[in-house]
Amino acid sequence: MSDWTKMNTDELELQYTPSRWSLRMSADDVIRAHVAALKSGTEKARAVTQALIDVPYGEGDREKLDVYLPSSPSPDLPLVIYFHGGYWQFLSKDESGFLAPPLVQKGAVVVAVGYSTAPTGNMDLMVSQVRRSVASVIQQYSHISGLYLCGHSAGAHLAAMVLSTDWSEYDISPQIKGAVLVSGVYDLQPILSTYVNEPLKMNEEVALRNSPSHFLSQLKVSSTSCDIIVAVAQNDSPEFRRQSEEYFKALESAGLTVSFVDVPNTDHFSIIEQLVDEDYLLTQLLLKMMGKS
């Protein structure tokens, strides 16, 4: 497995540009198609579920949630919180309801979280926001049967940071039952010298304190009973694949309940887009995790 510390900036930028690794279409086209798929999927979700839009969890402009509810909710529903991708600088909760229909149809609540992407927000703020969003959801929905997290790319990083939270700083201690981390970045150091960091402006200290790979002992304390799936796309870049493989191995070595899923015939974008389909592998794994398959 290659050592990122021996790569020059051009090599690192290639490795951390997921659109250049898709075999389906050009880099520009795959991003356009991705945004279009997420938008149309979210429009459908808002049409076919009971949706509560822009529910605040804090004072900031982006500190809002979209909540997708079953038509006849029972008192002990599982609840899935989704953190969107976009390299901490693109997308929003407004394109993040696409995964709701097959989950809501099976009786789950789905919450899409907004956060202040760069350059408006920085990494410390985004991590703080997603943690506060989870605390707020638990306070608003205290009768759920279980809390589950799902995140894609930058959102998988944020979900892993939520799993690694010291909840003693909050008024609540959520028992997160499961998490599906999809094509994430768990060590931020390799992106420091790349274009990804230009709007984020992280130095090494900021990158280290926001890298889930450095907080395994805290994750073990906070999320010891969490069932974690680390998923990666067959056509993710070698560096993205390494990030997932190494994080999985570290979680496994720490004694956590974790499985690694290498999703065939997917790239960095289709691996999450296909959650619109009830029969898709990751949809089925998420439903099984919640006891809803």
C-alpha positions in Angstrom: 0.0 0.0 0.0 1.5 3.3 -1.1 2.7 5.9 1.5 1.0 9.2 1.1 3.9 11.0 2.7 6.1 10.1 -0.3 3.6 11.6 -2.8 4.0 15.1 -4.2 1.2 17.6 -4.3 0.1 16.6 -7.9 -0.1 12.9 -6.9 -2.0 13.7 -3.7 -4.5 15.9 -5.6 -5.1 13.2 -8.1 -5.7 10.7 -5.3 -8.1 13.1 -3.5 -10.1 14.1 -6.6 -12.7 11.3 -6.6 -14.3 12.4 -9.9 -11.1 11.5 -11.8 -11.5 7.9 -10.8 -15.0 7.2 -12.1 -15.2 4.8 -15.0 -18.7 6.0 -16.0 -18.0 9.4 -17.4 -15.7 12.4 -17.3 -14.8 14.1 -14.0 -17.0 17.2 -14.7 -19.9 15.0 -15.9 -19.8 12.7 -13.0 -20.1 15.6 -10.5 -22.9 17.2 -12.5 -24.7 13.9 -12.7 -24.2 13.4 -8.9 -25.7 16.7 -8.0 -28.6 16.1 -10.3 -29.2 12.6 -8.8 -29.2 13.9 -5.2 -31.5 16.9 -6.1 -34.1 14.7 -7.9 -33.9 12.1 -5.2 -34.5 14.7 -2.5 -37.4 16.3 -4.5 -39.0 12.8 -4.7 -38.4 12.3 -0.9 -40.2 15.5 -0.1 -43.1 14.5 -2.3 -43.6 11.0 -1.0 -42.9 11.4 2.7 -44.1 13.8 5.5 -41.2 16.3 5.5 -40.4 18.9 8.1 -38.0 21.4 6.4 -35.5 23.8 8.1 -36.0 22.6 11.7 -33.4 24.6 13.7 -30.8 22.9 16.0 -28.9 26.0 16.7 -28.7 29.8 15.9 -26.6 29.7 12.7 -28.0 30.0 9.2 -27.0 26.4 8.3 -27.8 24.9 11.7 -31.0 23.3 10.4 -32.4 19.8 9.8 -34.8 18.3 7.4 -36.9 15.5 8.9 -38.5 12.8 6.8 -41.3 10.9 8.7 -43.4 7.8 8.0 -47.0 8.6 7.3 -48.2 6.7 10.4 -45.2 6.9 12.8 -45.2 4.4 15.8 -43.7 5.5 19.1 -40.5 3.5 18.9 -39.1 4.3 15.5 -35.5 3.9 14.5 -34.0 7.2 13.4 -31.2 7.7 10.8 -29.2 10.9 10.8 -27.5 11.6 7.4 -24.4 13.8 7.0 -23.8 14.9 3.4 -20.6 14.9 1.5 -19.1 17.6 -0.7 -15.5 17.9 0.7 -16.8 20.2 3.6 -17.4 23.0 1.0 -20.2 21.9 -1.4 -23.7 20.5 -1.2 -26.2 21.0 1.7 -29.0 19.3 3.5 -31.3 20.5 0.6 -29.9 17.7 -1.6 -29.6 15.2 1.2 -33.1 13.6 1.5 -32.6 11.2 -1.4 -32.0 8.2 0.8 -35.3 8.7 2.8 -38.0 6.9 0.8 -36.9 3.3 1.2 -36.1 3.8 4.9 -39.2 5.8 5.7 -41.3 3.2 3.9 -40.0 0.6 6.4 -40.9 2.8 9.3 -37.7 4.8 10.0 -37.3 8.6 10.5 -34.5 10.1 8.4 -32.9 13.4 9.4 -30.6 15.3 6.9 -28.3 17.7 8.7 -27.1 21.1 7.5 -23.8 22.5 8.5 -21.7 25.6 7.6 -19.5 24.5 4.7 -16.3 26.3 4.0 -15.3 29.1 3.5 -18.2 30.3 5.8 -17.5 27.5 8.3 -14.2 25.9 9.3 -13.5 22.3 10.4 -13.8 22.9 14.1 -17.2 24.6 13.6 -18.5 21.8 11.3 -17.5 19.1 13.8 -19.2 21.1 16.6 -22.3 21.6 14.6 -22.8 17.9 13.7 -22.3 17.0 17.3 -24.9 19.6 18.4 -27.3 18.4 15.7 -27.2 14.8 17.2 -27.8 16.2 20.7 -30.7 18.2 19.4 -32.3 15.3 17.6 -32.1 13.1 20.7 -33.8 15.8 22.7 -36.5 16.3 20.1 -37.1 12.6 19.5 -36.6 10.9 22.9 -38.9 7.9 22.2 -37.0 6.4 19.3 -36.0 2.7 19.3 -32.5 3.4 18.2 -30.2 6.1 16.7 -28.2 5.4 13.5 -25.7 7.5 11.6 -24.9 7.5 7.9 -22.4 9.8 6.2 -20.8 10.0 2.7 -17.2 11.2 2.0 -16.8 14.4 4.1 -20.1 13.3 5.9 -18.5 9.9 6.8 -15.7 11.9 8.4 -18.2 14.0 10.3 -20.2 10.9 11.4 -16.9 9.3 12.6 -16.2 12.4 14.6 -19.7 12.2 16.2 -18.9 8.6 17.2 -15.8 9.9 18.8 -17.5 12.7 20.9 -16.8 13.2 24.6 -20.5 13.7 25.5 -19.6 14.9 29.0 -19.5 18.4 27.4 -23.1 18.0 26.4 -26.3 17.6 28.3 -26.9 14.2 26.8 -25.3 10.9 26.1 -26.7 9.4 22.9 -26.5 5.6 22.5 -25.7 5.3 18.8 -26.7 1.8 17.8 -25.2 1.8 14.3 -23.3 3.8 11.7 -22.7 3.4 8.0 -19.5 5.3 7.0 -19.3 5.5 3.2 -16.1 6.4 1.3 -14.8 8.6 4.1 -11.6 10.5 5.0 -10.5 9.5 8.5 -7.1 11.1 8.6 -7.1 14.7 7.3 -3.3 15.2 7.1 -2.9 14.0 3.5 -5.2 16.7 2.2 -3.4 19.6 3.9 -1.2 20.4 0.8 -4.1 19.9 -1.7 -6.7 22.2 -3.3 -9.3 20.6 -0.9 -7.7 22.6 2.0 -7.7 26.0 0.2 -11.2 27.0 1.6 -10.7 25.0 4.8 -7.4 26.7 5.7 -6.5 23.9 8.1 -3.0 23.7 9.7 -1.6 20.4 11.0 -3.0 21.0 14.5 -6.5 21.5 13.2 -6.3 18.5 11.0 -5.1 16.3 13.8 -7.7 17.3 16.3 -10.4 16.6 13.7 -9.1 13.3 12.4 -11.2 10.3 13.6 -8.2 8.0 13.3 -6.7 9.9 16.3 -9.7 9.4 18.5 -10.1 5.6 18.6 -9.9 5.4 22.4 -12.7 8.1 22.8 -14.8 6.3 20.2 -14.4 3.1 22.2 -15.7 4.8 25.3 -18.5 6.8 23.6 -19.7 4.3 21.0 -18.6 0.9 22.4 -21.9 -0.8 21.5 -22.2 0.7 18.1 -22.4 -1.6 15.0 -20.1 0.1 12.4 -20.0 -0.5 8.7 -17.0 1.0 6.8 -17.9 1.0 3.1 -15.8 1.9 0.1 -16.4 1.9 -3.6 -14.6 -0.5 -5.9 -13.6 2.5 -8.1 -12.7 4.8 -5.3 -9.0 6.0 -5.6 -6.3 4.0 -3.9 -6.0 6.6 -1.2 -9.7 6.7 -0.5 -9.6 2.9 -0.3 -6.6 3.0 2.0 -8.3 5.5 4.3 -11.3 3.1 4.7 -9.2 0.0 5.0 -6.9 1.4 7.7 -9.8 3.0 9.7 -11.6 -0.4 9.6 -8.5 -2.2 10.8 -8.0 0.3 13.6 -11.6 -0.1 14.8 -11.3 -3.8 14.6 -8.1 -3.8 16.6 -9.7 -1.6 19.2 -12.3 -4.4 19.7 -15.3 -2.6 18.2 -18.1 -4.3 16.2 -17.1 -3.3 12.7 -17.4 -4.8 9.2 -15.8 -3.7 5.9 -17.9 -3.6 2.8 -16.2 -3.2 -0.6 -19.2 -2.3 -2.9 -18.7 -3.8 -6.4 -19.4 -1.8 -9.5 -19.5 1.6 -7.8 -17.5 4.7 -7.8 -17.3 7.5 -5.1 -20.6 8.9 -6.3 -22.8 6.0 -7.3 -22.0 4.2 -4.0 -24.2 6.8 -2.2 -26.6 7.7 -5.0 -27.9 4.1 -5.1 -29.4 4.4 -1.5 -32.6 5.5 -3.3 -33.1 1.8 -4.1 -34.5 -0.5 -1.4 -32.7 -3.5 -3.0 -29.2 -1.9 -3.0 -26.6 -3.5 -0.8 -26.0 -0.6 1.5 -29.8 0.1 1.8 -30.3 -3.5 2.8 -27.4 -3.4 5.3 -28.8 -0.3 6.9 -32.3 -1.7 7.1 -30.9 -5.0 8.6 -28.9 -3.0 11.2 -32.2 -1.3 12.3 -34.1 -4.6 12.3 -36.3 -3.5 9.4 -35.1 -5.7 6.5 
